[in-house]
């Protein structure tokens, strides 16, 4: 790992931090939006889920683009989507337009997550890969921490809720030239295209010696979701990761999207800038959990530590529903939920990088994230509907129901195979071919 490789990793952390801020900007703005437009929690749930729906589309559509057109080009396109969507959201005049603009933002974020996860995995060596991915995942809550401090201490008091979106748009646009100048296209992507000269160009940027030839690309290797799902070796991995991640995001985004509104409404009630601090502390816990969990995975592997985090995370989310008497107690509750649920997210991202072969890593990751966003998008809608049906005073019941997602995710994660995606595909290429009776062997 030379300096340029670490620069790329740091930039991927920054981009994930930007994603974290952009996704949670609507949660920081939620009390202000509710007060200005006088909407109920059920309608607010739709607003809060809009970018998550967009992320699902972006993960699938632009995740595939990262395998087809390159990681770098896809990241630049996603930054344009994100900047435009954030700026327009800051000038929305109603629920309908806000939902549309947040959907556009989500498309960019979804594609960005698939591309940056692939770049992190493909720009690091085997020794540091799990740690780099954990640091990358920690960037998501880090962005929310910075955004939360900025929102509660500066943006909300000075500019109101609209200033949160304008700030995000400006920072997003500023990162476009930085990525263009400092991030080379990955060698793994160029190798999948048979571009030896491009591979050597990336190796030179990372201070490595050139190579004389490329390893063969699997004959069936096509960066398409249909090919991943039709491959008997990759299909179980893909489906278990997709639905396991989806179940966990139902639990994960319940806290991230509704904590500020819950604390704002809970007796005795807190003003929006004070309530917003709980989301900041949730992400402090998330950042710490993600970062420390990278070293745990380095020592103990991915599978069982992640399973433990899913179990403890579900308990922490259920206990959040017991309510708290002081803002400090609320902050500690969200620190604990953030720590364990984000650690589990780190485990999933490490599993994404391990579970798919290089030729379809962004496509596979994008598909899994896209399915996962069904849970993320559904989370605030489900929680809003539960509060509407049961009443806002049934916080513990709602929290216990929402915590079940991580338990379902735990079952899926324990069923994952231990092998690397490249190894699974290579083994599949050596499987004996069954020839129907009477058919000639060709």
Secondary structure as GFF3:
##gff-version 3
##sequence-region A 1 442
A	DSSP	alpha_helix	3	37	.	.	.	ID=ss1
A	DSSP	alpha_helix	41	69	.	.	.	ID=ss2
A	DSSP	alpha_helix	71	89	.	.	.	ID=ss3
A	DSSP	alpha_helix	95	122	.	.	.	ID=ss4
A	DSSP	alpha_helix	126	150	.	.	.	ID=ss5
A	DSSP	pi_helix	151	155	.	.	.	ID=ss6
A	DSSP	alpha_helix	156	159	.	.	.	ID=ss7
A	DSSP	alpha_helix	161	182	.	.	.	ID=ss8
A	DSSP	alpha_helix	187	192	.	.	.	ID=ss9
A	DSSP	alpha_helix	196	205	.	.	.	ID=ss10
A	DSSP	alpha_helix	225	230	.	.	.	ID=ss11
A	DSSP	alpha_helix	232	265	.	.	.	ID=ss12
A	DSSP	alpha_helix	272	300	.	.	.	ID=ss13
A	DSSP	alpha_helix	303	320	.	.	.	ID=ss14
A	DSSP	alpha_helix	327	355	.	.	.	ID=ss15
A	DSSP	three_ten_helix	358	360	.	.	.	ID=ss16
A	DSSP	alpha_helix	361	390	.	.	.	ID=ss17
A	DSSP	alpha_helix	395	414	.	.	.	ID=ss18
A	DSSP	alpha_helix	421	428	.	.	.	ID=ss19
###
